[in-house]
Amino acid sequence: MSLNSNDFRIRSAGLDDLDALMDLEQRCFAADRLSRRSMRRHIQSEHSAVLIAESKLNLNQNRATNSIAGYGLIWLHRGTRLARLYSLAVAPEARGQGIAQKLLTALERVAEKHLRLYMRLEVSRNNTAAIKLYESCGYRVFGEYSDYYDDHSDALRMQKKIRSRHADGIALSMPWYQQSTEFTCGPAALMMAMASLDKKLLCEQALELQLWREATTIFMTTGHGGCHPLGLGLSAQQRGFEAVVCVNKDNPLFVDGVRSEKKKRIMTLVHHQFINACREQGVDVMYEDVTQQLIEYWLENDFRVLVLIS
């Protein structure tokens, strides 16, 4: 019997579906499986959404009718406009019928209703079929996690814009620049912010790396040093922009991320150099928690806001 996505209906999962969902989880994943406890929590949580694809046709003679052919789970993170696709599974006997795409579209609509602007996901670099599906649905790679899964495979990070800010009455012209290294997210964001205020500023790798050199903390936990918020503020100020930096603590940043005492001393010195430079160059530094109200105030006054999360 030939089936297609129209032979399935999408609905929210309930606790009555728990046994079928766990059976599907076992059949679809050899590792990185959700536990029964986690699945139950997600079904009941207001910050998650679990949808199932249900067939009224018998996909397998050993299984009852009205079987669950697939499910999808998203996280609706609090305090952000991001939704995350955490799991998407289709029964082996139901694959190739467009069910995964139908589930993904329905999950995006749920995220839209919760005012999320973007959907993000992680997918194994080795899972070419899933990557092809996500790309066909408009997702694009923006990063990578090394040694992410239980089998030590790497994960690609993908994202899709699912809702326009114009729907919320927010209009902001912001150029897009894909960071060219794994350690220049701060400079890439600063370039986009500056270019949105100065249309003559060109987002390019030379400037990206220059900003990183100006703002780097020298060391981080692993790999190349990340960027210090005061350093990024100084870089913006030196290029003619008004910069305000808000940090939630006044002690040296990031030193807890390294073990070497020598590295800690160097990072502390860099921190104090940035503080002194901010005083000399007039960069306003505020030591307080960053609140939603403060960010809204800045946006209402036509600032561009970079939020750095350690």
C-alpha positions in Angstrom: 0.0 0.0 0.0 1.4 3.4 -1.0 1.0 6.1 1.6 1.8 9.8 1.6 1.7 12.6 4.2 -2.0 13.2 3.6 -2.7 9.8 5.1 -1.5 11.2 8.5 -2.8 13.8 10.8 -0.7 15.9 13.1 -1.8 16.4 16.7 -0.4 17.3 20.1 0.9 14.4 22.1 -0.7 13.4 25.4 0.3 11.1 28.3 -1.8 8.4 26.7 0.8 8.4 23.8 3.8 7.8 26.1 4.1 4.1 25.5 3.9 4.5 21.7 6.4 7.4 21.8 8.9 5.4 23.8 8.5 2.5 21.5 9.2 4.8 18.5 12.2 6.3 20.3 13.7 2.8 20.8 13.2 1.9 17.1 14.5 5.1 15.7 17.6 5.9 17.8 20.5 3.6 18.8 21.9 6.3 21.1 21.1 9.7 22.5 17.6 8.5 23.3 15.1 10.5 25.4 14.2 8.8 28.7 10.6 8.1 29.6 10.8 10.6 32.3 12.1 13.3 30.0 9.4 12.6 27.4 6.7 12.8 30.0 8.1 16.2 31.2 8.2 17.6 27.7 4.6 16.5 27.0 3.4 18.3 30.2 5.7 21.4 30.0 4.5 24.7 28.7 8.0 25.4 27.4 8.0 22.3 25.1 5.7 21.1 22.3 5.4 17.5 21.3 3.5 16.7 18.0 2.8 13.3 16.6 2.0 12.1 13.1 -0.9 9.6 13.5 -2.0 7.2 10.8 -5.4 5.5 10.6 -3.9 2.9 8.3 -2.0 -0.1 9.4 1.6 0.4 8.7 2.8 -2.8 10.3 0.7 -6.0 10.6 2.1 -6.5 14.1 1.0 -3.1 15.3 -2.5 -1.7 16.0 -4.2 0.8 13.7 -4.0 4.4 14.7 -0.2 3.9 15.2 2.2 6.8 15.7 4.3 7.1 12.5 6.5 9.9 13.8 6.9 12.7 16.4 8.7 16.0 16.8 9.8 17.9 19.9 10.7 21.5 20.2 11.9 23.6 23.1 10.4 27.1 23.5 13.2 28.7 25.5 12.1 31.3 28.0 13.4 34.9 27.5 14.4 34.4 23.9 12.9 34.5 20.4 14.5 31.2 19.6 12.8 27.8 19.3 14.9 24.6 19.2 14.1 21.4 17.4 15.2 18.8 19.9 14.0 15.6 18.3 12.4 14.5 15.0 11.7 10.8 14.4 9.7 8.8 11.8 9.1 5.1 12.0 11.3 3.1 9.6 8.3 1.7 7.8 6.8 5.1 7.3 9.8 6.9 5.9 9.9 8.5 2.4 6.3 9.7 2.6 6.8 13.3 3.5 5.9 12.8 7.2 9.1 14.4 8.6 8.5 17.6 6.5 4.9 17.7 7.6 5.9 17.4 11.2 8.6 20.1 10.9 6.2 22.5 9.3 3.6 22.0 12.0 6.3 22.5 14.7 7.4 25.8 13.0 3.8 27.0 13.2 3.6 26.2 16.9 6.9 28.2 17.4 5.4 31.1 15.4 2.4 31.2 17.6 4.7 31.5 20.6 6.3 34.5 18.8 9.6 32.8 18.1 11.6 34.3 15.2 14.0 31.4 14.5 14.1 27.7 14.8 17.4 26.1 15.5 18.5 22.4 15.5 21.6 20.2 15.6 22.1 17.3 13.2 24.9 14.8 12.9 27.3 15.7 10.2 27.0 12.0 9.1 23.2 12.2 8.7 23.1 13.3 5.1 19.4 12.4 4.6 18.4 14.6 7.5 20.7 17.5 6.4 19.1 17.3 2.9 15.6 17.5 4.5 16.5 20.5 6.6 18.1 22.3 3.7 15.1 21.7 1.5 12.9 23.2 4.2 15.0 26.4 4.3 17.5 25.7 7.2 21.1 26.8 6.8 24.3 25.8 8.6 25.7 28.5 11.0 28.0 26.6 13.2 29.3 23.2 14.5 29.7 21.3 17.7 32.6 18.9 17.9 32.2 15.5 19.6 28.6 16.3 20.3 26.8 12.9 20.2 27.3 9.7 22.2 29.2 8.1 19.3 31.6 11.2 19.3 30.3 12.4 15.9 30.2 16.1 15.2 26.9 18.1 14.9 26.1 20.8 12.4 24.0 23.7 13.8 21.3 24.9 11.5 18.8 27.7 11.7 15.7 29.0 9.8 13.9 32.3 10.2 10.2 31.4 10.8 8.7 34.7 11.6 9.3 38.3 10.6 9.9 41.0 13.1 7.5 43.1 11.1 4.7 41.0 12.5 5.6 42.5 15.9 5.9 46.0 14.6 9.7 46.0 14.7 11.5 47.2 11.5 15.2 47.1 11.5 17.6 46.8 8.6 20.4 44.5 9.6 23.0 43.1 7.1 24.0 39.5 7.5 27.6 38.3 7.8 28.5 34.7 8.4 31.4 34.6 10.8 34.5 33.0 9.2 36.0 31.4 12.3 34.7 29.6 15.3 36.0 32.3 17.7 34.9 35.6 16.0 31.2 35.6 16.8 31.5 38.8 18.7 33.4 40.7 15.9 30.9 39.4 13.3 28.0 40.6 15.4 29.7 44.0 16.0 30.3 44.4 12.2 26.6 43.8 11.5 25.5 46.2 14.1 27.9 49.0 12.9 27.0 48.3 9.3 23.3 48.8 10.1 24.1 52.3 11.4 26.7 53.2 8.7 25.7 51.9 5.3 29.2 52.6 4.0 30.8 50.1 6.4 31.7 46.9 4.6 31.4 43.6 6.5 34.5 41.6 5.4 36.9 39.1 6.9 39.8 41.6 7.2 37.7 43.8 9.6 36.3 40.8 11.4 39.8 39.6 12.3 41.0 43.2 13.1 38.1 43.5 15.6 39.0 40.2 17.1 42.7 41.3 17.5 41.6 44.5 19.2 39.1 42.9 21.6 40.5 39.4 22.4 40.9 38.2 25.9 44.1 36.3 24.8 43.0 33.0 26.4 39.8 31.0 26.8 39.1 27.5 28.1 40.2 25.9 24.8 41.4 27.2 21.5 41.7 30.9 20.6 40.7 33.7 22.9 37.2 35.1 22.8 36.3 38.7 22.8 35.9 40.9 25.9 32.8 43.1 25.9 34.9 46.2 26.9 37.2 45.4 24.0 34.3 45.3 21.5 32.9 48.5 23.0 36.3 50.2 22.5 36.5 48.9 18.9 33.1 50.5 18.2 34.0 53.8 19.9 37.3 54.0 17.9 35.3 53.8 14.7 33.1 56.7 15.6 30.1 55.0 17.3 28.8 55.7 20.7 29.4 52.6 22.8 27.8 51.6 26.2 28.9 48.4 27.8 26.8 46.8 30.5 28.4 43.9 32.5 26.8 42.1 35.5 30.0 41.8 37.6 33.0 44.1 38.2 35.7 41.4 38.6 37.9 40.2 35.8 35.9 38.2 33.2 36.5 34.7 32.0 39.3 33.8 34.4 37.4 30.9 35.8 37.5 29.3 32.4 41.2 28.6 32.5 43.3 26.6 35.0 46.7 28.0 34.6 47.6 30.7 37.1 49.8 32.3 34.5 46.9 32.6 32.1 44.7 34.0 34.8 47.2 36.7 35.6 47.5 37.7 31.9 43.7 37.7 31.4 43.3 39.9 34.6 45.9 42.3 33.2 44.0 42.5 29.9 40.8 43.1 31.7 42.2 46.1 33.6 43.8 47.4 30.4 40.4 47.5 28.8 38.9 49.2 31.8 41.6 52.0 31.7 41.2 52.4 28.0 37.4 52.8 28.4 37.9 55.6 30.9 40.4 57.3 28.6 38.2 57.0 25.5 34.9 57.7 27.1 33.2 54.3 26.7 30.4 54.3 29.3 30.6 51.1 31.4 27.6 50.1 33.6 27.9 47.4 36.2 24.4 46.0 36.6 22.2 43.1 35.5 21.0 43.4 31.9 17.2 43.4 32.0 14.7 43.2 29.3 13.5 46.7 30.1 17.0 48.0 29.6 17.3 46.3 26.2 13.9 47.7 25.2 15.0 51.2 26.2 18.2 50.9 24.1 16.2 49.6 21.1 13.6 52.3 21.4 16.5 54.9 21.3 17.9 53.4 18.1 20.9 51.6 19.7 22.1 48.2 18.4 22.4 45.7 21.1 25.0 42.9 21.3 24.3 40.3 24.0 27.3 38.3 25.0 26.6 35.1 27.0 29.5 33.2 28.6 
